[in-house]
Amino acid sequence: MPRPQKVALVTGAGSGIGKASSLALAQDRFTVVLAGRRSEPLAELAIQIASAGGNALPIPTDVTSPDSVNALYRHIADDFGRLDLLFNNAGVSAPPIAFDELTPEQWQAVIDTNLTGSFLIAQGAVRLMKSQTPQGGRIINNGSISAHVPRPNAAPYNASKHAITGLTKSISLDYRRYNIACGQIDIGNAATDMAAGMATGMPQADGGIATEPTFNVQHVANTILHIANLPPEANVPFITLTANQMPYIGRG
């Protein structure tokens, strides 16, 4: 007998890791709520999922806006009555410039999306997962290799991703008694549009520029799917997935 369909929310779903993960979840019989800033990529992805026999609901969302996030969760509650999985994935970066040259606006734009946005989205998920029957669910925060080791000239992104680790630990600690499992995936060099610069060269800790290897983003989607299908009593607090040859272990 097929298992009951579950509901997943993916932020930053219109491209890259979010898109690949949404497709994998839909292929595995999750109904996927597609959230992101741009409506057109979300609508196109929903059509692609539907044409393959899956279910998806695109909801344009500004994760930095409490009103927009509240509206997103009203949709989910009204349409489905529950949420089983959140992949808290939306993120941006600042221009690669020296720390002392950053403007407050450049700093704040990254913090607003990567940290405050992740907080707002996770908070909405926790509130719904606590109130639904059966109680509980799973949250996967998208950290980064930059949650462990920084890249040069990327202070806003590095700071925001280090903070995501603290957010993940706090949610995991405070809400496990409600059967909410919270973990984090830290990804290094998945082949997406955001990683296009890897092929032409990235700044290194020694001041040089070097090309870096990437790996197929489908491996990220497969990992998200594996975690999503764990039983409620199991959790993956942290998992790191990188291109094998990338300068991570020992970099700097």
Stockholm file with secondary structure:
# STOCKHOLM 1.0

chainA/1-252         MPRPQKVALVTGAGSGIGKASSLALAQDRFTVVLAGRRSEPLAELAIQIASAGGNALPIPTDVTSPDSVNALYRHIADDFGRLDLLFNNAGVSAPPIAFDELTPEQWQAVIDTNLTGSFLIAQGAVRLMKSQTPQGGRIINNGSISAHVPRPNAAPYNASKHAITGLTKSISLDYRRYNIACGQIDIGNAATDMAAGMATGMPQADGGIATEPTFNVQHVANTILHIANLPPEANVPFITLTANQMPYIGRG
#=GR chainA/1-252 SS CCCCCEEEEEESTTSHHHHHHHHHHHHTTEEEEEEESCHHHHHHHHHHHHHTTCEEEEEECCTTCHHHHHHHHHHHHHHHSCCCEEEECCCCCCCSCCGGGCCHHHHHHHHIIIIIIHHHHHHHHHHHHHHSSSCCEEEEEECCGGGTSCCTTCHHHHHHHHHHHHHHHHHHHHHGGGTEEEEEEEEECBSSGGGGGGGTCEECTTSCEECCCCBCTHHHHHHHHHHHTSCTTCCCSEEEEECTTSSCTTCC
#=GC SS_cons         CCCCCEEEEEESTTSHHHHHHHHHHHHTTEEEEEEESCHHHHHHHHHHHHHTTCEEEEEECCTTCHHHHHHHHHHHHHHHSCCCEEEECCCCCCCSCCGGGCCHHHHHHHHIIIIIIHHHHHHHHHHHHHHSSSCCEEEEEECCGGGTSCCTTCHHHHHHHHHHHHHHHHHHHHHGGGTEEEEEEEEECBSSGGGGGGGTCEECTTSCEECCCCBCTHHHHHHHHHHHTSCTTCCCSEEEEECTTSSCTTCC
//
